[in-house]
Amino acid sequence: MNRSIDKVLMMAATFFCPQCFTKVAESTEICPHCHTDIKQYLNHVPYLTRLIHALAHPESEARMSATIALAGLAAPEAVKPLLDLIAQWPSDVVQGTQAIDALMQINTMEARQGIDNISKTHPSVVIRRVAERALSRLLEG
C-alpha cells in the first residue's frame, strides 16, 4: 500500500474496501459487503485498474488523487473513465479541470475529441473554457 491511491483509499482513519468503497475497519481482511479479500485485491489487481476504478470513489479526494496519478501515467485506457468522471460531477470545477489535464497528458484522438465535446456541451462555463484552452494548446502542439 505504498502507492498514492492506496493511501487515499485508506485516508484519515477512515478505511474503505478498495472494490466496493464500503467503509470498513482498518483491520478488515474480507469486506463484509462485497466479500473481497482486501489484501489480495491490493496485491493482485493492477495499479492502473485500481486507479481507474477509484474514479468512482465516493470521496472526492480519492477521485482527485486517481486523476492526478492517471495524468502521470498517460494511459489511453483512462480516457473514457475520465470523460465519465467529468460528466458525473459537472459542478466540481477543480476535479473537472484536473481530469481535462489528464486527458491532455494522454493526448489520443479519443481524448482530444472528448475535450472538444466538453468545450461545446459541458454545463459549466468554467469547464467549457478550460477545455477550449486545453484543446488550443493541444492543437498548437
C-alpha positions as CSV (number, residue, x, y, z in Angstrom):
1,M,0.0,0.0,0.0
2,N,2.8,2.4,-0.8
3,R,1.1,4.0,-3.8
4,S,-0.8,7.2,-3.5
5,I,-4.2,5.9,-4.3
6,D,-3.9,3.2,-1.7
7,K,-3.1,5.8,0.9
8,V,-6.1,7.9,-0.1
9,L,-8.4,4.9,-0.1
10,M,-7.3,4.3,3.4
11,M,-7.2,8.0,4.4
12,A,-7.9,10.0,7.5
13,A,-8.6,7.0,9.8
14,T,-11.5,6.1,7.5
15,F,-10.9,2.9,5.7
16,F,-12.7,1.7,2.6
17,C,-12.9,-1.6,0.7
18,P,-10.9,-0.9,-2.5
19,Q,-13.5,-2.8,-4.5
20,C,-16.9,-1.5,-3.4
21,F,-15.8,1.5,-1.3
22,T,-17.8,0.5,1.8
23,K,-16.3,1.9,5.0
24,V,-14.5,-0.8,6.9
25,A,-12.3,-1.1,10.0
26,E,-8.6,-0.9,9.3
27,S,-8.1,-4.5,10.4
28,T,-10.8,-5.8,8.0
29,E,-9.4,-8.6,5.8
30,I,-12.6,-9.5,3.9
31,C,-15.1,-6.8,3.1
32,P,-18.5,-7.7,4.7
33,H,-20.4,-6.0,1.9
34,C,-18.8,-7.5,-1.3
35,H,-16.6,-10.2,0.2
36,T,-13.4,-9.0,-1.4
37,D,-10.2,-10.2,0.1
38,I,-8.7,-6.7,0.6
39,K,-5.1,-7.7,0.8
40,Q,-5.4,-10.0,-2.2
41,Y,-7.1,-7.2,-4.1
42,L,-4.4,-4.6,-3.4
43,N,-1.6,-7.1,-4.1
44,H,-3.0,-8.6,-7.4
45,V,-5.2,-6.0,-9.1
46,P,-3.0,-3.9,-11.4
47,Y,-2.3,-0.4,-10.3
48,L,-3.8,1.2,-13.4
49,T,-7.0,-0.8,-12.9
50,R,-7.3,0.3,-9.3
51,L,-6.7,4.0,-10.4
52,I,-9.4,3.8,-13.0
53,H,-11.8,2.1,-10.5
54,A,-11.0,4.8,-7.9
55,L,-12.6,7.4,-10.2
56,A,-15.9,6.1,-8.9
57,H,-14.9,6.5,-5.2
58,P,-17.5,8.4,-3.1
59,E,-14.7,10.6,-1.6
60,S,-13.6,13.5,-3.9
61,E,-10.1,13.3,-2.6
62,A,-9.7,9.8,-3.7
63,R,-11.1,10.6,-7.2
64,M,-8.7,13.6,-7.4
65,S,-5.7,11.5,-6.4
66,A,-6.6,8.9,-9.0
67,T,-7.0,11.6,-11.7
68,I,-3.6,13.1,-10.9
69,A,-1.9,9.7,-11.0
70,L,-3.6,8.9,-14.3
71,A,-2.3,12.1,-15.8
72,G,1.2,11.0,-14.9
73,L,0.7,7.6,-16.5
74,A,-1.0,9.0,-19.6
75,A,-2.8,5.7,-20.1
76,P,-5.2,5.6,-23.0
77,E,-7.4,3.2,-21.1
78,A,-8.3,6.0,-18.8
79,V,-9.9,8.3,-21.4
80,K,-13.5,7.1,-21.2
81,P,-13.5,6.8,-17.4
82,L,-12.1,10.4,-17.1
83,L,-14.7,11.7,-19.5
84,D,-17.4,9.9,-17.5
85,L,-16.0,11.5,-14.3
86,I,-16.3,14.9,-15.8
87,A,-19.9,14.2,-16.8
88,Q,-20.8,12.6,-13.5
89,W,-19.6,15.6,-11.3
90,P,-20.4,18.6,-13.5
91,S,-20.2,21.1,-10.6
92,D,-16.8,20.0,-9.4
93,V,-14.7,22.5,-11.3
94,V,-11.4,21.6,-9.7
95,Q,-11.9,17.9,-10.4
96,G,-13.0,18.6,-13.9
97,T,-10.0,20.8,-14.6
98,Q,-7.7,18.1,-13.3
99,A,-9.4,15.5,-15.5
100,I,-9.0,17.7,-18.5
101,D,-5.3,18.0,-17.7
102,A,-5.1,14.2,-17.5
103,L,-6.8,13.9,-20.9
104,M,-4.3,16.4,-22.3
105,Q,-1.5,14.2,-21.0
106,I,-3.0,11.1,-22.6
107,N,-3.5,13.1,-25.9
108,T,-5.1,10.4,-28.0
109,M,-7.6,11.2,-30.7
110,E,-10.4,10.0,-28.3
111,A,-9.1,12.3,-25.6
112,R,-8.9,15.3,-28.0
113,Q,-12.5,14.6,-29.2
114,G,-13.7,14.3,-25.6
115,I,-12.1,17.6,-24.7
116,D,-13.7,19.2,-27.8
117,N,-17.1,17.8,-26.8
118,I,-16.6,19.2,-23.3
119,S,-15.7,22.6,-24.7
120,K,-19.1,22.7,-26.5
121,T,-21.5,20.9,-24.2
122,H,-20.4,20.9,-20.6
123,P,-23.0,22.7,-18.3
124,S,-20.2,24.6,-16.5
125,V,-18.9,27.6,-18.4
126,V,-15.7,27.4,-16.4
127,I,-15.1,23.8,-17.6
128,R,-16.0,24.7,-21.1
129,R,-13.4,27.5,-21.1
130,V,-10.8,25.2,-19.6
131,A,-11.5,22.6,-22.3
132,E,-11.3,25.3,-25.0
133,R,-7.8,26.4,-23.8
134,A,-6.7,22.8,-23.4
135,L,-7.7,22.0,-27.0
136,S,-6.0,25.1,-28.3
137,R,-2.7,24.1,-26.6
138,L,-3.0,20.5,-27.9
139,L,-3.6,21.8,-31.5
140,E,-0.7,24.3,-31.2
141,G,1.4,21.2,-30.4
